[in-house]
Amino acid sequence: MSEATAARDEDNKVPSGPAPSPALLRIHAVVGVVLCVLLPGGSYLQGDAIFAWNMFSKSETYRVSVRAVFADGATRDIDPRAIGPRVGGDLATFLPAPGTWRHDPVGLTFRTSLPLLAAFACPLAPGALTVDIALEERAHLNAPIRRTEAYAKCR
């Protein structure tokens, strides 16, 4: 073996240290099971699967309605797309036109963000007391509609 080969082999050695303790290995295993099995499984059992890997695994149709409510009881509908510049990023491209059903994989994202979306709509309705927002989802055209509502106080 030449000196160059020996030097290269010496540089490529993986450093070895003491083996991890059995207690540390058990803790590592428990944390792995909790994060990789129990948390996602529990969120499926709860019904929303928010901690389960389901990103873009299914698409559903949805529509969003936004309504400002004023002190005198008057209401005004707000185009959901008007919230887009406040939301920013890719999520803004998924905001539907009023009354329009869209088919995209973002229903869960909107469902968990409804209060925030309502708050983003407050500046679009000066003088409003609250902004109410509703998300309607359905798995397919003949499926029952799942309605989720939220609101934000504007003043």
Phi, psi and omega per residue, in radians:
M1 nan 2.328 -3.121
S2 -1.401 2.904 3.132
E3 -1.117 -0.652 -3.137
A4 -1.114 -0.743 3.133
T5 -1.148 -0.743 3.131
A6 -1.110 -0.708 3.128
A7 -1.154 -0.720 3.121
R8 -1.108 -0.780 3.124
D9 -1.088 -0.660 3.127
E10 -1.160 -0.680 3.133
D11 -1.217 -0.486 -3.062
N12 -1.609 0.084 3.139
K13 -1.212 2.429 3.069
V14 -1.443 2.194 -3.133
P15 -1.135 2.411 3.108
S16 -2.042 2.483 3.130
G17 -2.247 -2.926 3.116
P18 -1.175 2.565 3.124
A19 -1.192 2.514 3.113
P20 -1.096 2.610 -3.123
S21 -1.236 2.682 3.104
P22 -1.026 -0.609 3.122
A23 -1.126 -0.730 3.116
L24 -1.135 -0.673 3.101
L25 -1.126 -0.700 3.108
R26 -1.133 -0.765 3.119
I27 -1.073 -0.765 3.118
H28 -1.044 -0.757 3.141
A29 -1.139 -0.751 -3.137
V30 -1.117 -0.793 3.113
V31 -1.067 -0.717 3.113
G32 -1.084 -0.754 3.134
V33 -1.147 -0.742 3.140
V34 -1.086 -0.850 -3.072
L35 -1.294 -0.587 -3.025
C36 -1.698 -0.332 -3.086
V37 -2.139 -0.993 -3.021
L38 -1.191 -0.789 -3.120
L39 -1.109 -0.897 3.092
P40 -1.118 -0.730 -3.139
G41 -1.105 -0.735 3.107
G42 -1.093 -0.656 3.128
S43 -1.219 -0.542 3.028
Y44 -1.145 -0.779 -3.134
L45 -1.129 -0.591 3.112
Q46 -1.200 -0.474 3.046
G47 1.997 -0.272 -3.093
D48 -1.819 -0.301 3.109
A49 0.952 0.555 -3.065
I50 -1.161 -0.509 -3.138
F51 -1.742 0.091 3.118
A52 -1.640 2.639 3.125
W53 -1.334 1.712 3.112
N54 -2.357 0.223 -3.111
M55 -1.024 2.155 3.103
F56 1.046 0.343 3.110
S57 -1.466 -0.264 3.073
K58 -2.668 2.666 3.076
S59 -2.115 2.481 3.086
E60 -2.292 2.862 3.040
T61 -1.589 2.595 -3.109
Y62 -2.678 2.797 2.982
R63 -2.533 2.677 -3.078
V64 -2.177 2.356 3.033
S65 -2.186 2.435 -3.103
V66 -2.247 2.276 -3.109
R67 -2.392 2.270 3.051
A68 -1.608 2.425 3.130
V69 -2.054 2.259 -3.075
F70 -1.844 2.919 -3.057
A71 -1.031 -0.595 -3.118
D72 -1.444 0.085 3.133
G73 1.609 -0.148 3.126
A74 -1.186 2.643 3.095
T75 -2.222 2.720 3.087
R76 -2.492 2.229 3.084
D77 -1.309 2.510 3.114
I78 -2.073 2.337 3.079
D79 -1.136 2.116 -3.138
P80 -0.979 -0.518 -3.134
R81 -1.163 -0.366 3.133
A82 -1.193 -0.350 3.099
I83 -1.318 -0.346 -3.048
G84 -0.820 -0.879 -3.134
P85 -1.085 -0.490 3.105
R86 -1.367 -0.591 3.128
V87 -1.297 -0.806 3.134
G88 1.226 3.090 3.066
G89 1.086 -2.792 -3.068
D90 -1.245 -0.479 -3.089
L91 -1.077 -0.563 -3.129
A92 -1.066 -0.560 -3.114
T93 -1.222 -0.294 -3.113
F94 -1.660 -0.050 3.107
L95 -1.243 2.171 -3.058
P96 -1.489 2.830 3.008
A97 -1.178 2.748 -3.119
P98 -1.002 2.315 3.094
G99 1.263 0.094 -3.069
T100 -1.750 2.281 3.040
W101 -1.461 2.291 3.068
R102 -2.036 2.729 3.130
H103 -2.093 1.714 -3.099
D104 -2.575 2.862 -3.129
P105 -1.583 0.782 -3.051
V106 -2.205 0.209 -3.105
G107 -0.985 -0.799 -3.135
L108 -1.103 -0.677 3.126
T109 -1.087 -0.785 3.105
F110 -1.156 -0.738 -3.091
R111 -1.027 -0.758 -3.107
T112 -1.372 -0.213 -3.097
S113 -1.926 0.154 -3.047
L114 -0.985 -0.810 3.131
P115 -1.046 -0.659 3.117
L116 -1.183 -0.721 3.099
L117 -1.090 -0.688 3.100
A118 -1.091 -0.736 3.117
A119 -1.110 -0.648 3.099
F120 -1.138 -0.418 -3.119
A121 -1.461 -0.290 -3.100
C122 -0.952 -0.810 3.141
P123 -1.131 -0.252 3.131
L124 -1.418 -0.180 3.141
A125 -2.278 1.343 -3.124
P126 -0.988 2.326 3.126
G127 1.558 -0.089 -3.129
A128 -1.263 2.515 3.046
L129 -1.362 -0.812 3.140
T130 -2.441 2.831 2.946
V131 -2.143 2.168 3.093
D132 -1.753 2.420 3.129
I133 -2.315 2.465 3.139
A134 -2.318 2.439 3.063
L135 -2.062 2.183 3.046
E136 -1.969 2.264 -3.110
E137 -2.231 2.634 2.990
R138 -2.601 2.460 -3.068
A139 -1.197 -0.604 3.091
H140 -2.688 3.089 -2.995
L141 -1.072 -0.550 -3.113
N142 -1.700 0.043 -3.092
A143 -1.344 2.684 3.052
P144 -1.144 2.641 -3.115
I145 -1.496 2.304 3.046
R146 -1.778 2.100 -3.089
R147 -1.915 2.260 3.081
T148 -2.166 2.319 -3.099
E149 -2.190 2.670 3.065
A150 -2.668 2.932 3.086
Y151 -2.603 2.853 3.061
A152 -2.343 2.413 3.033
K153 -1.406 2.268 -3.065
C154 -1.652 -0.309 -3.137
R155 -2.198 nan nan
